[in-house]
Amino acid sequence: MAPSADLDLDRLGLTPDEVSAAVWWVADGRRLSGHRAVARALRELGGGWGLVGRVIAVPPLVWLGGPVYRWVAANRSRFG
């Protein structure tokens, strides 16, 4: 993971607005944002987190991911 200021956004095909709006996972020619990027990152961590990443990436949980991600993002200052 890297802060957007340290990345070549043009090379990744992302805009500053996109990286300001959501977390991104860019690898192997795939670009995932928001809850899908979080699920992918958790899978990469492996272990228990990897299991969580797999579980939240399948229906019906993946359908809830977008609204939950947007709520957490809008309220992230409350989480410390």
PDB file as gemmi writes it, atoms N, CA and C in Angstrom:
CRYST1    1.000    1.000    1.000  90.00  90.00  90.00 P 1                      
ATOM      1  N   MET A   1       0.843  -1.172   0.000  1.00  0.00           N  
ATOM      2  CA  MET A   1       0.000   0.000   0.000  1.00  0.00           C  
ATOM      3  C   MET A   1       0.886   1.231   0.000  1.00  0.00           C  
ATOM      4  N   ALA A   2       0.389   2.262  -0.676  1.00  0.00           N  
ATOM      5  CA  ALA A   2       1.151   3.499  -0.745  1.00  0.00           C  
ATOM      6  C   ALA A   2       0.194   4.680  -0.769  1.00  0.00           C  
ATOM      7  N   PRO A   3       0.587   5.784  -0.134  1.00  0.00           N  
ATOM      8  CA  PRO A   3      -0.237   6.991  -0.218  1.00  0.00           C  
ATOM      9  C   PRO A   3      -0.303   7.472  -1.655  1.00  0.00           C  
ATOM     10  N   SER A   4      -1.427   8.049  -2.046  1.00  0.00           N  
ATOM     11  CA  SER A   4      -1.594   8.471  -3.434  1.00  0.00           C  
ATOM     12  C   SER A   4      -0.550   9.484  -3.864  1.00  0.00           C  
ATOM     13  N   ALA A   5      -0.011  10.279  -2.942  1.00  0.00           N  
ATOM     14  CA  ALA A   5       1.012  11.268  -3.297  1.00  0.00           C  
ATOM     15  C   ALA A   5       2.286  10.603  -3.788  1.00  0.00           C  
ATOM     16  N   ASP A   6       2.495   9.348  -3.413  1.00  0.00           N  
ATOM     17  CA  ASP A   6       3.706   8.630  -3.809  1.00  0.00           C  
ATOM     18  C   ASP A   6       3.532   7.817  -5.083  1.00  0.00           C  
ATOM     19  N   LEU A   7       2.365   7.881  -5.712  1.00  0.00           N  
ATOM     20  CA  LEU A   7       2.077   7.030  -6.859  1.00  0.00           C  
ATOM     21  C   LEU A   7       2.022   7.812  -8.157  1.00  0.00           C  
ATOM     22  N   ASP A   8       2.323   7.129  -9.253  1.00  0.00           N  
ATOM     23  CA  ASP A   8       2.153   7.686 -10.587  1.00  0.00           C  
ATOM     24  C   ASP A   8       0.730   7.340 -11.030  1.00  0.00           C  
ATOM     25  N   LEU A   9      -0.201   8.242 -10.732  1.00  0.00           N  
ATOM     26  CA  LEU A   9      -1.616   7.958 -10.992  1.00  0.00           C  
ATOM     27  C   LEU A   9      -1.889   7.746 -12.474  1.00  0.00           C  
ATOM     28  N   ASP A  10      -1.204   8.475 -13.345  1.00  0.00           N  
ATOM     29  CA  ASP A  10      -1.401   8.278 -14.788  1.00  0.00           C  
ATOM     30  C   ASP A  10      -1.070   6.846 -15.192  1.00  0.00           C  
ATOM     31  N   ARG A  11       0.028   6.328 -14.671  1.00  0.00           N  
ATOM     32  CA  ARG A  11       0.433   4.961 -15.001  1.00  0.00           C  
ATOM     33  C   ARG A  11      -0.605   3.954 -14.514  1.00  0.00           C  
ATOM     34  N   LEU A  12      -1.218   4.248 -13.384  1.00  0.00           N  
ATOM     35  CA  LEU A  12      -2.225   3.348 -12.824  1.00  0.00           C  
ATOM     36  C   LEU A  12      -3.606   3.556 -13.439  1.00  0.00           C  
ATOM     37  N   GLY A  13      -3.757   4.628 -14.221  1.00  0.00           N  
ATOM     38  CA  GLY A  13      -5.049   4.912 -14.836  1.00  0.00           C  
ATOM     39  C   GLY A  13      -6.063   5.471 -13.860  1.00  0.00           C  
ATOM     40  N   LEU A  14      -5.570   6.188 -12.848  1.00  0.00           N  
ATOM     41  CA  LEU A  14      -6.444   6.764 -11.836  1.00  0.00           C  
ATOM     42  C   LEU A  14      -6.300   8.273 -11.812  1.00  0.00           C  
ATOM     43  N   THR A  15      -7.342   8.937 -11.338  1.00  0.00           N  
ATOM     44  CA  THR A  15      -7.311  10.387 -11.198  1.00  0.00           C  
ATOM     45  C   THR A  15      -7.223  10.747  -9.714  1.00  0.00           C  
ATOM     46  N   PRO A  16      -6.782  11.964  -9.421  1.00  0.00           N  
ATOM     47  CA  PRO A  16      -6.768  12.398  -8.017  1.00  0.00           C  
ATOM     48  C   PRO A  16      -8.152  12.320  -7.372  1.00  0.00           C  
ATOM     49  N   ASP A  17      -9.194  12.635  -8.118  1.00  0.00           N  
ATOM     50  CA  ASP A  17     -10.553  12.550  -7.572  1.00  0.00           C  
ATOM     51  C   ASP A  17     -10.906  11.110  -7.201  1.00  0.00           C  
ATOM     52  N   GLU A  18     -10.505  10.150  -8.035  1.00  0.00           N  
ATOM     53  CA  GLU A  18     -10.802   8.746  -7.743  1.00  0.00           C  
ATOM     54  C   GLU A  18     -10.110   8.278  -6.463  1.00  0.00           C  
ATOM     55  N   VAL A  19      -8.846   8.641  -6.302  1.00  0.00           N  
ATOM     56  CA  VAL A  19      -8.130   8.180  -5.107  1.00  0.00           C  
ATOM     57  C   VAL A  19      -8.550   8.950  -3.861  1.00  0.00           C  
ATOM     58  N   SER A  20      -9.147  10.117  -4.045  1.00  0.00           N  
ATOM     59  CA  SER A  20      -9.683  10.849  -2.897  1.00  0.00           C  
ATOM     60  C   SER A  20     -11.017  10.261  -2.446  1.00  0.00           C  
ATOM     61  N   ALA A  21     -11.725   9.649  -3.375  1.00  0.00           N  
ATOM     62  CA  ALA A  21     -13.071   9.146  -3.078  1.00  0.00           C  
ATOM     63  C   ALA A  21     -13.074   7.743  -2.486  1.00  0.00           C  
ATOM     64  N   ALA A  22     -12.042   6.938  -2.768  1.00  0.00           N  
ATOM     65  CA  ALA A  22     -12.071   5.543  -2.324  1.00  0.00           C  
ATOM     66  C   ALA A  22     -10.668   4.965  -2.283  1.00  0.00           C  
ATOM     67  N   VAL A  23     -10.552   3.868  -1.541  1.00  0.00           N  
ATOM     68  CA  VAL A  23      -9.317   3.091  -1.546  1.00  0.00           C  
ATOM     69  C   VAL A  23      -9.294   2.269  -2.835  1.00  0.00           C  
ATOM     70  N   TRP A  24      -8.090   2.014  -3.364  1.00  0.00           N  
ATOM     71  CA  TRP A  24      -7.952   1.265  -4.621  1.00  0.00           C  
ATOM     72  C   TRP A  24      -6.980   0.113  -4.458  1.00  0.00           C  
ATOM     73  N   TRP A  25      -7.235  -0.964  -5.184  1.00  0.00           N  
ATOM     74  CA  TRP A  25      -6.314  -2.094  -5.320  1.00  0.00           C  
ATOM     75  C   TRP A  25      -6.024  -2.205  -6.810  1.00  0.00           C  
ATOM     76  N   VAL A  26      -4.758  -2.022  -7.188  1.00  0.00           N  
ATOM     77  CA  VAL A  26      -4.372  -2.093  -8.594  1.00  0.00           C  
ATOM     78  C   VAL A  26      -3.269  -3.129  -8.711  1.00  0.00           C  
ATOM     79  N   ALA A  27      -3.550  -4.219  -9.414  1.00  0.00           N  
ATOM     80  CA  ALA A  27      -2.555  -5.279  -9.605  1.00  0.00           C  
ATOM     81  C   ALA A  27      -2.991  -6.174 -10.746  1.00  0.00           C  
ATOM     82  N   ASP A  28      -2.013  -6.690 -11.461  1.00  0.00           N  
ATOM     83  CA  ASP A  28      -2.267  -7.657 -12.529  1.00  0.00           C  
ATOM     84  C   ASP A  28      -3.300  -7.165 -13.536  1.00  0.00           C  
ATOM     85  N   GLY A  29      -3.257  -5.862 -13.837  1.00  0.00           N  
ATOM     86  CA  GLY A  29      -4.165  -5.298 -14.823  1.00  0.00           C  
ATOM     87  C   GLY A  29      -5.589  -5.098 -14.325  1.00  0.00           C  
ATOM     88  N   ARG A  30      -5.831  -5.347 -13.047  1.00  0.00           N  
ATOM     89  CA  ARG A  30      -7.172  -5.161 -12.475  1.00  0.00           C  
ATOM     90  C   ARG A  30      -7.170  -3.963 -11.551  1.00  0.00           C  
ATOM     91  N   ARG A  31      -8.278  -3.242 -11.573  1.00  0.00           N  
ATOM     92  CA  ARG A  31      -8.449  -2.099 -10.674  1.00  0.00           C  
ATOM     93  C   ARG A  31      -9.732  -2.316  -9.885  1.00  0.00           C  
ATOM     94  N   LEU A  32      -9.598  -2.370  -8.577  1.00  0.00           N  
ATOM     95  CA  LEU A  32     -10.751  -2.538  -7.701  1.00  0.00           C  
ATOM     96  C   LEU A  32     -10.815  -1.339  -6.774  1.00  0.00           C  
ATOM     97  N   SER A  33     -12.018  -0.872  -6.492  1.00  0.00           N  
ATOM     98  CA  SER A  33     -12.155   0.266  -5.590  1.00  0.00           C  
ATOM     99  C   SER A  33     -13.121  -0.060  -4.458  1.00  0.00           C  
ATOM    100  N   GLY A  34     -13.054   0.764  -3.425  1.00  0.00           N  
ATOM    101  CA  GLY A  34     -13.981   0.663  -2.315  1.00  0.00           C  
ATOM    102  C   GLY A  34     -13.952  -0.683  -1.624  1.00  0.00           C  
ATOM    103  N   HIS A  35     -15.135  -1.230  -1.377  1.00  0.00           N  
ATOM    104  CA  HIS A  35     -15.241  -2.479  -0.623  1.00  0.00           C  
ATOM    105  C   HIS A  35     -14.590  -3.656  -1.327  1.00  0.00           C  
ATOM    106  N   ARG A  36     -14.568  -3.634  -2.646  1.00  0.00           N  
ATOM    107  CA  ARG A  36     -13.913  -4.726  -3.375  1.00  0.00           C  
ATOM    108  C   ARG A  36     -12.393  -4.673  -3.184  1.00  0.00           C  
ATOM    109  N   ALA A  37     -11.830  -3.460  -3.117  1.00  0.00           N  
ATOM    110  CA  ALA A  37     -10.397  -3.307  -2.856  1.00  0.00           C  
ATOM    111  C   ALA A  37     -10.057  -3.752  -1.440  1.00  0.00           C  
ATOM    112  N   VAL A  38     -10.914  -3.439  -0.490  1.00  0.00           N  
ATOM    113  CA  VAL A  38     -10.690  -3.855   0.897  1.00  0.00           C  
ATOM    114  C   VAL A  38     -10.711  -5.379   0.987  1.00  0.00           C  
ATOM    115  N   ALA A  39     -11.692  -6.011   0.343  1.00  0.00           N  
ATOM    116  CA  ALA A  39     -11.783  -7.474   0.365  1.00  0.00           C  
ATOM    117  C   ALA A  39     -10.512  -8.090  -0.227  1.00  0.00           C  
ATOM    118  N   ARG A  40     -10.014  -7.530  -1.316  1.00  0.00           N  
ATOM    119  CA  ARG A  40      -8.802  -8.051  -1.956  1.00  0.00           C  
ATOM    120  C   ARG A  40      -7.584  -7.891  -1.046  1.00  0.00           C  
ATOM    121  N   ALA A  41      -7.471  -6.733  -0.405  1.00  0.00           N  
ATOM    122  CA  ALA A  41      -6.345  -6.500   0.503  1.00  0.00           C  
ATOM    123  C   ALA A  41      -6.387  -7.478   1.678  1.00  0.00           C  
ATOM    124  N   LEU A  42      -7.568  -7.733   2.206  1.00  0.00           N  
ATOM    125  CA  LEU A  42      -7.698  -8.686   3.309  1.00  0.00           C  
ATOM    126  C   LEU A  42      -7.289 -10.088   2.870  1.00  0.00           C  
ATOM    127  N   ARG A  43      -7.682 -10.472   1.651  1.00  0.00           N  
ATOM    128  CA  ARG A  43      -7.279 -11.794   1.149  1.00  0.00           C  
ATOM    129  C   ARG A  43      -5.765 -11.899   1.058  1.00  0.00           C  
ATOM    130  N   GLU A  44      -5.115 -10.827   0.662  1.00  0.00           N  
ATOM    131  CA  GLU A  44      -3.648 -10.830   0.568  1.00  0.00           C  
ATOM    132  C   GLU A  44      -2.987 -10.964   1.932  1.00  0.00           C  
ATOM    133  N   LEU A  45      -3.628 -10.464   2.974  1.00  0.00           N  
ATOM    134  CA  LEU A  45      -3.068 -10.582   4.319  1.00  0.00           C  
ATOM    135  C   LEU A  45      -3.038 -12.033   4.790  1.00  0.00           C  
ATOM    136  N   GLY A  46      -3.983 -12.814   4.304  1.00  0.00           N  
ATOM    137  CA  GLY A  46      -4.018 -14.224   4.657  1.00  0.00           C  
ATOM    138  C   GLY A  46      -4.540 -14.462   6.059  1.00  0.00           C  
ATOM    139  N   GLY A  47      -4.461 -15.708   6.491  1.00  0.00           N  
ATOM    140  CA  GLY A  47      -4.927 -16.078   7.821  1.00  0.00           C  
ATOM    141  C   GLY A  47      -6.405 -15.754   8.017  1.00  0.00           C  
ATOM    142  N   GLY A  48      -6.731 -15.314   9.210  1.00  0.00           N  
ATOM    143  CA  GLY A  48      -8.108 -14.947   9.521  1.00  0.00           C  
ATOM    144  C   GLY A  48      -8.613 -13.795   8.684  1.00  0.00           C  
ATOM    145  N   TRP A  49      -7.728 -12.821   8.425  1.00  0.00           N  
ATOM    146  CA  TRP A  49      -8.127 -11.692   7.577  1.00  0.00           C  
ATOM    147  C   TRP A  49      -8.415 -12.151   6.153  1.00  0.00           C  
ATOM    148  N   GLY A  50      -7.642 -13.095   5.670  1.00  0.00           N  
ATOM    149  CA  GLY A  50      -7.883 -13.630   4.330  1.00  0.00           C  
ATOM    150  C   GLY A  50      -9.251 -14.280   4.227  1.00  0.00           C  
ATOM    151  N   LEU A  51      -9.622 -14.986   5.280  1.00  0.00           N  
ATOM    152  CA  LEU A  51     -10.950 -15.598   5.321  1.00  0.00           C  
ATOM    153  C   LEU A  51     -12.038 -14.529   5.301  1.00  0.00           C  
ATOM    154  N   VAL A  52     -11.853 -13.478   6.090  1.00  0.00           N  
ATOM    155  CA  VAL A  52     -12.819 -12.371   6.093  1.00  0.00           C  
ATOM    156  C   VAL A  52     -12.922 -11.771   4.689  1.00  0.00           C  
ATOM    157  N   GLY A  53     -11.795 -11.558   4.038  1.00  0.00           N  
ATOM    158  CA  GLY A  53     -11.795 -11.004   2.685  1.00  0.00           C  
ATOM    159  C   GLY A  53     -12.537 -11.876   1.700  1.00  0.00           C  
ATOM    160  N   ARG A  54     -12.413 -13.185   1.832  1.00  0.00           N  
ATOM    161  CA  ARG A  54     -13.137 -14.099   0.944  1.00  0.00           C  
ATOM    162  C   ARG A  54     -14.632 -14.071   1.220  1.00  0.00           C  
ATOM    163  N   VAL A  55     -14.985 -14.064   2.498  1.00  0.00           N  
ATOM    164  CA  VAL A  55     -16.402 -14.098   2.876  1.00  0.00           C  
ATOM    165  C   VAL A  55     -17.126 -12.839   2.416  1.00  0.00           C  
ATOM    166  N   ILE A  56     -16.504 -11.670   2.605  1.00  0.00           N  
ATOM    167  CA  ILE A  56     -17.202 -10.436   2.233  1.00  0.00           C  
ATOM    168  C   ILE A  56     -17.219 -10.190   0.725  1.00  0.00           C  
ATOM    169  N   ALA A  57     -16.548 -11.032  -0.033  1.00  0.00           N  
ATOM    170  CA  ALA A  57     -16.513 -10.865  -1.486  1.00  0.00           C  
ATOM    171  C   ALA A  57     -17.550 -11.717  -2.212  1.00  0.00           C  
ATOM    172  N   VAL A  58     -18.360 -12.468  -1.471  1.00  0.00           N  
ATOM    173  CA  VAL A  58     -19.362 -13.317  -2.126  1.00  0.00           C  
ATOM    174  C   VAL A  58     -20.768 -12.827  -1.779  1.00  0.00           C  
ATOM    175  N   PRO A  59     -21.698 -13.029  -2.724  1.00  0.00           N  
ATOM    176  CA  PRO A  59     -23.089 -12.647  -2.449  1.00  0.00           C  
ATOM    177  C   PRO A  59     -23.631 -13.439  -1.272  1.00  0.00           C  
ATOM    178  N   PRO A  60     -24.484 -12.900  -0.472  1.00  0.00           N  
ATOM    179  CA  PRO A  60     -25.065 -11.550  -0.557  1.00  0.00           C  
ATOM    180  C   PRO A  60     -24.236 -10.479   0.150  1.00  0.00           C  
ATOM    181  N   LEU A  61     -23.163 -10.861   0.845  1.00  0.00           N  
ATOM    182  CA  LEU A  61     -22.385  -9.864   1.582  1.00  0.00           C  
ATOM    183  C   LEU A  61     -21.760  -8.816   0.677  1.00  0.00           C  
ATOM    184  N   VAL A  62     -21.319  -9.201  -0.506  1.00  0.00           N  
ATOM    185  CA  VAL A  62     -20.705  -8.230  -1.410  1.00  0.00           C  
ATOM    186  C   VAL A  62     -21.707  -7.147  -1.813  1.00  0.00           C  
ATOM    187  N   TRP A  63     -22.985  -7.491  -1.846  1.00  0.00           N  
ATOM    188  CA  TRP A  63     -24.006  -6.499  -2.200  1.00  0.00           C  
ATOM    189  C   TRP A  63     -24.156  -5.441  -1.117  1.00  0.00           C  
ATOM    190  N   LEU A  64     -23.860  -5.817   0.105  1.00  0.00           N  
ATOM    191  CA  LEU A  64     -23.933  -4.866   1.211  1.00  0.00           C  
ATOM    192  C   LEU A  64     -22.659  -4.040   1.346  1.00  0.00           C  
ATOM    193  N   GLY A  65     -21.606  -4.498   0.697  1.00  0.00           N  
ATOM    194  CA  GLY A  65     -20.304  -3.859   0.835  1.00  0.00           C  
ATOM    195  C   GLY A  65     -20.269  -2.408   0.419  1.00  0.00           C  
ATOM    196  N   GLY A  66     -20.903  -2.077  -0.691  1.00  0.00           N  
ATOM    197  CA  GLY A  66     -20.895  -0.692  -1.176  1.00  0.00           C  
ATOM    198  C   GLY A  66     -21.505   0.277  -0.180  1.00  0.00           C  
ATOM    199  N   PRO A  67     -22.744   0.024   0.248  1.00  0.00           N  
ATOM    200  CA  PRO A  67     -23.345   0.933   1.228  1.00  0.00           C  
ATOM    201  C   PRO A  67     -22.570   0.998   2.552  1.00  0.00           C  
ATOM    202  N   VAL A  68     -22.078  -0.136   3.025  1.00  0.00           N  
ATOM    203  CA  VAL A  68     -21.321  -0.141   4.282  1.00  0.00           C  
ATOM    204  C   VAL A  68     -20.018   0.629   4.105  1.00  0.00           C  
ATOM    205  N   TYR A  69     -19.318   0.406   2.996  1.00  0.00           N  
ATOM    206  CA  TYR A  69     -18.065   1.122   2.738  1.00  0.00           C  
ATOM    207  C   TYR A  69     -18.311   2.630   2.696  1.00  0.00           C  
ATOM    208  N   ARG A  70     -19.348   3.061   1.987  1.00  0.00           N  
ATOM    209  CA  ARG A  70     -19.641   4.495   1.887  1.00  0.00           C  
ATOM    210  C   ARG A  70     -19.978   5.086   3.250  1.00  0.00           C  
ATOM    211  N   TRP A  71     -20.706   4.338   4.095  1.00  0.00           N  
ATOM    212  CA  TRP A  71     -21.039   4.826   5.425  1.00  0.00           C  
ATOM    213  C   TRP A  71     -19.780   4.974   6.273  1.00  0.00           C  
ATOM    214  N   VAL A  72     -18.928   3.970   6.258  1.00  0.00           N  
ATOM    215  CA  VAL A  72     -17.684   4.033   7.034  1.00  0.00           C  
ATOM    216  C   VAL A  72     -16.819   5.197   6.533  1.00  0.00           C  
ATOM    217  N   ALA A  73     -16.704   5.348   5.223  1.00  0.00           N  
ATOM    218  CA  ALA A  73     -15.893   6.431   4.662  1.00  0.00           C  
ATOM    219  C   ALA A  73     -16.440   7.800   5.072  1.00  0.00           C  
ATOM    220  N   ALA A  74     -17.748   7.942   5.069  1.00  0.00           N  
ATOM    221  CA  ALA A  74     -18.359   9.224   5.430  1.00  0.00           C  
ATOM    222  C   ALA A  74     -18.220   9.521   6.925  1.00  0.00           C  
ATOM    223  N   ASN A  75     -18.035   8.487   7.718  1.00  0.00           N  
ATOM    224  CA  ASN A  75     -17.966   8.647   9.175  1.00  0.00           C  
ATOM    225  C   ASN A  75     -16.610   8.270   9.755  1.00  0.00           C  
ATOM    226  N   ARG A  76     -15.572   8.223   8.927  1.00  0.00           N  
ATOM    227  CA  ARG A  76     -14.274   7.724   9.396  1.00  0.00           C  
ATOM    228  C   ARG A  76     -13.684   8.554  10.524  1.00  0.00           C  
ATOM    229  N   SER A  77     -14.038   9.811  10.615  1.00  0.00           N  
ATOM    230  CA  SER A  77     -13.500  10.641  11.722  1.00  0.00           C  
ATOM    231  C   SER A  77     -14.004  10.149  13.074  1.00  0.00           C  
ATOM    232  N   ARG A  78     -15.112   9.460  13.110  1.00  0.00           N  
ATOM    233  CA  ARG A  78     -15.654   8.939  14.360  1.00  0.00           C  
ATOM    234  C   ARG A  78     -14.891   7.711  14.866  1.00  0.00           C  
ATOM    235  N   PHE A  79     -14.141   7.084  13.974  1.00  0.00           N  
ATOM    236  CA  PHE A  79     -13.441   5.839  14.330  1.00  0.00           C  
ATOM    237  C   PHE A  79     -12.036   6.083  14.861  1.00  0.00           C  
ATOM    238  N   GLY A  80     -11.643   7.322  14.968  1.00  0.00           N  
ATOM    239  CA  GLY A  80     -10.374   7.643  15.604  1.00  0.00           C  
ATOM    240  C   GLY A  80      -9.224   7.599  14.711  1.00  0.00           C  
TER     241      GLY A  80                                                      
END                                                                             
